[in-house]
Amino acid sequence: MTQLYVQRFDGMALVLSGIGTVCWAVCFWWMHRISSRQDALLQELREVTTRIEKLSQAEHDLISEVHPQVGEIKEHVQDVRQVVSPKNN
């Protein structure tokens, strides 16, 4: 009788060990899948960041190029305003 319980216990332990091993494999695969998705997302984020940096640099260059001209235009507008203003007539 005790021999039967020991065999059942050994069989149950073997089944539970097999289930545990399968669960471990599934968890490992799942974590690997999540990790690869994160890597892909980070790579896409790096590419977007690089594009934004390039656009920001181009915008900065354009503003730097136009900024002195804006100052000159304001000066010319002031000169024209003084000449055209009704107070001078």
Helices and strands as residue ranges (DSSP letters): H 2-84, G 86-88
